[in-house]
């Protein structure tokens, strides 16, 4: 098993607002897909939930060092800022930070929507 795994994640809300689609792609150090997963959530959920579920999936798969890439810059910024997050989804940011403590290493990086296209396709 590789030392570090990269997880790209994305979320989308269905046009009618009835539910959300969440997707994750786990890649090894050579950018080869290890596993891809998606989930439909009813009722709809927000962007931080994508990272939360994806990290939980990574933990359940036994990964210890995780690089999380997301095109949700507001979420990545909130996760990398160590102060209290008082936005509506602040409790989920706190949950993600707590989950982060369970990894040997876990970092969050912003990537553009174009670079996150593989996982976006799994969600849509």
C-alpha positions as CSV (number, residue, x, y, z in Angstrom):
1,X,0.0,0.0,0.0
2,X,1.4,3.4,-0.9
3,X,2.5,5.8,1.8
4,X,0.4,8.7,0.5
5,X,-2.9,8.7,-1.3
6,X,-4.5,11.6,-3.1
7,X,-8.3,12.0,-2.8
8,X,-10.1,14.2,-5.3
9,X,-13.6,15.0,-4.2
10,X,-16.6,16.9,-5.6
11,X,-20.3,17.4,-4.9
12,X,-23.2,18.6,-6.9
13,X,-26.8,19.5,-6.2
14,X,-29.5,18.1,-8.5
15,X,-31.2,20.8,-10.6
16,X,-34.5,20.2,-8.8
17,X,-32.8,20.5,-5.4
18,X,-34.1,17.2,-4.3
19,X,-30.7,15.6,-3.4
20,X,-26.9,15.9,-3.7
21,X,-24.4,13.8,-5.5
22,X,-21.0,13.2,-3.9
23,X,-18.0,11.6,-5.5
24,X,-14.4,10.7,-4.6
25,X,-11.5,9.3,-6.6
26,X,-8.5,7.9,-4.7
27,X,-5.2,8.0,-6.6
28,X,-1.8,6.5,-5.8
29,X,1.6,8.3,-6.0
30,X,1.7,7.6,-9.8
31,X,-1.8,9.1,-10.3
32,X,-3.3,5.7,-10.9
33,X,-6.9,5.3,-9.7
34,X,-7.1,3.0,-6.7
35,X,-10.8,3.3,-6.1
36,X,-13.7,5.6,-7.1
37,X,-17.0,6.0,-5.3
38,X,-20.1,8.1,-5.3
39,X,-23.1,8.5,-3.2
40,X,-26.5,10.2,-3.6
41,X,-27.8,12.0,-0.5
42,X,-31.4,12.9,0.2
43,X,-32.0,15.6,1.2
44,X,-29.3,17.7,-0.4
45,X,-26.1,18.4,1.4
46,X,-23.5,21.1,1.2
47,X,-19.9,21.2,-0.1
48,X,-18.1,20.4,3.2
49,X,-20.1,17.1,3.4
50,X,-18.2,15.9,0.3
51,X,-14.8,16.2,2.0
52,X,-16.2,14.7,5.3
53,X,-17.6,11.6,3.6
54,X,-14.5,11.2,1.4
55,X,-12.1,11.4,4.3
56,X,-14.3,8.9,6.2
57,X,-14.1,6.6,3.2
58,X,-10.3,7.0,3.1
59,X,-10.1,6.1,6.8
60,X,-12.3,3.0,6.3
61,X,-10.0,1.9,3.4
62,X,-7.0,2.1,5.8
63,X,-5.1,5.0,4.4
64,X,-2.9,6.9,6.9
65,X,-1.5,9.8,4.7
66,X,-4.1,11.7,2.7
67,X,-3.9,14.6,0.3
68,X,-7.4,16.0,-0.2
69,X,-7.9,18.0,-3.4
70,X,-11.1,19.9,-3.9
71,X,-12.4,22.6,-6.2
72,X,-14.3,24.2,-3.4
73,X,-11.8,27.0,-2.5
74,X,-14.0,28.4,0.3
75,X,-13.9,25.0,2.0
76,X,-10.2,24.4,1.5
77,X,-9.5,27.9,2.8
78,X,-11.7,27.2,5.9
79,X,-10.0,23.9,6.6
80,X,-6.5,25.4,6.2
81,X,-7.4,28.3,8.5
82,X,-7.0,27.1,12.1
83,X,-9.4,29.6,13.6
84,X,-13.0,28.9,14.5
85,X,-15.3,28.7,11.5
86,X,-18.6,30.5,12.2
87,X,-20.4,30.0,8.9
88,X,-23.5,27.8,8.5
89,X,-21.4,24.7,7.8
90,X,-18.9,25.4,10.5
91,X,-19.9,22.3,12.4
92,X,-19.0,20.2,9.4
93,X,-15.6,22.0,9.1
94,X,-15.0,21.1,12.8
95,X,-15.9,17.5,12.1
96,X,-13.5,17.3,9.2
97,X,-10.7,18.8,11.4
98,X,-11.4,16.2,14.0
99,X,-11.3,13.4,11.4
100,X,-8.1,14.9,10.1
101,X,-6.5,14.3,13.5
102,X,-7.0,10.5,13.0
103,X,-4.6,10.5,10.0
104,X,-0.8,10.3,10.2
105,X,-0.8,13.2,7.7
106,X,-3.7,15.0,6.0
107,X,-3.5,18.1,3.9
108,X,-6.1,20.1,1.9
109,X,-5.3,21.6,-1.5
110,X,-7.4,23.6,-3.9
111,X,-7.5,22.5,-7.6
112,X,-9.4,24.1,-10.4
113,X,-12.7,22.6,-11.7
114,X,-11.0,21.6,-14.9
115,X,-8.3,19.7,-13.0
116,X,-11.1,18.1,-10.9
117,X,-13.0,16.9,-13.9
118,X,-12.5,13.1,-13.4
119,X,-14.4,13.2,-10.1
120,X,-16.9,15.7,-11.3
121,X,-18.0,13.2,-14.0
122,X,-18.5,10.5,-11.3
123,X,-20.9,12.9,-9.5
124,X,-22.9,14.2,-12.4
